[in-house]
């Protein structure tokens, strides 16, 4: 019993010491505590990132939400802002394309469907461009995180 209490105290202390570098999920996989500062919650709309005070943004994917947390942690505010802007733009474009295509499908006229698809092509191209730029931002955040793990001079010892 005493050994279990000592182990629990030790684990709690070590977790608190390293919480700024950990990502912990609950057992359901719908909520993540990131770096001891952010919470990512999966909802029907997407992945909501919040801090202790308020919700920040609802991202379309978990990896984008986590990338935002990484960028904010390392104070790369341009990167974190770009992630929010590009994710929002991607969501709007996807919704616009989806709605236009559904409208064309429901109309039942093949000529109307072709016209809508032709008019949607610039938006599809824009979506591909935004998606590629968003992927670059995610990769930049991934690089920041990996560099943080491997940058020995940036680490502090346990004492």
N, C-alpha and C positions, 0 to 999 in steps of 0.2 A: 504494500500500500504506500509506504513512504517513498519507495523507488519510483512508483508511478507518478506521485505528486512532483518529485524532483524532475522526472522526465518531462512532465507537462509544463512545469515552470521553465525549464531549459528550452523546450520547443517554442513556447510562447515568446520568450525573450529573443530567440534566434529569428523567429518569424517577423517580429517587429523590427529587428535590425535590418533584415533583408527585404522588407515589404516594398521598399521603393524600387525594387528590381523584379518583382514577381507579378505573375498573372494567375489568379486563382478563380476557378469556376465553382459554382454551386453544383450540387449533385444532379440537377436537372439539365444543366447545360444551357440555360436561358439567361443566366446572369453571371457577369465576370467582374471581379474586383481587380483593377489594373493599377499597378504601381502604388497601391495603398492610397490613391488619390481619386481615381475615376471609377465609374461603374458603367459597364456596358450591359444593357438589358435588351433582350430580343423581344420585339413586339410584332404584331401583325403587319405594321407599316415598315419595319426594318429594325435597325439596331440603334437604340437611343444611348448616347453618351452623356453622362451627367457627372458633375463633381459634387462636393458636399452641399452646394448652395442651389444649383439649378440644372435643368436639362440644357445641353449645349447644342446638340443637333441630332437628327434622326438620319443615320447613314443607311445606304442601301445594302451594304455588305459588312460583315464582321471584320474582314481584313482592312477595310477602309476606316472603320471606326477605331480599330487598334492602331492603325497608322497615324491617325489624328492624335491619339494619346501619346504615342512615341514622339511625334513632332512637338507637341506641347511640352512634354517632359523635358526635352532637350532645348526648349525655348527657340525653336525654329518656327516663328510665328508666320512668316511668309508661306512656308510649307503647309502649316496647319490651316491657314486661311485658304490656300489653293485647294486643299483636300475638300473643304466644306463647299467652296464655290463650284468646283468641278463635279462633285457628287450631286449637288443640287441641280446643276445644269444637265447632268446625265439623267437624273430622275425625270426632269421636265421633258426632255427630248424623248425618252422612252415612252412616257405617258402620252405625249402628243402623237407619236407614231402609232402607238397601239390604238388610240381612240379613232384616228383617221382611218386606219385599216379596218377596224370593226364597223365603222360607219359605211365604208365602201362595200364590205362583205354583206351587210344587212340590206343594202340598196337592191341587190340582185341584178344590177345592170353591169354587164362586163365592161362596157365602155367607160362607165363612171369609175369602176374599180381601177382600170388602167390609168385614167387621168389622175386619180388620187395617188397611185403608186408613183407616177411620174413627178407629181408635185412634191412627194415625200422624199425623193432622192437627195436633195440638198440637206434635208434634216438627217437622213440616214448617214450621209457623209460626215456631217457635223458630229453625230453621235459617235462614229468611229474615231474621229479626231479627239473628241473629249475623253473617250474611253482610253485611248492611247496615252494621252497626257495624264490622266488619272493613274494609269498603271506606272508611269514614270515617277509620280509622286509617292505612290505606295512603295516602289523599289527604293526610293531615296530614304524613306522612313525605315525600311528594313535595313538598309545600310547603316543608318544611325544607330539602330539597336544592336546590330552585330558589332559595329565598331566600339560601342559602349561595353560589350562583353569582353572584347579582345584588347582594349586599350588599358594596359597594365598601369600606366602612370595615372590614369584617371581614377583607379580604384583606391579605396582606403583600406587599411588593414582593419581587422575586427576590433582593435583597441582604441 
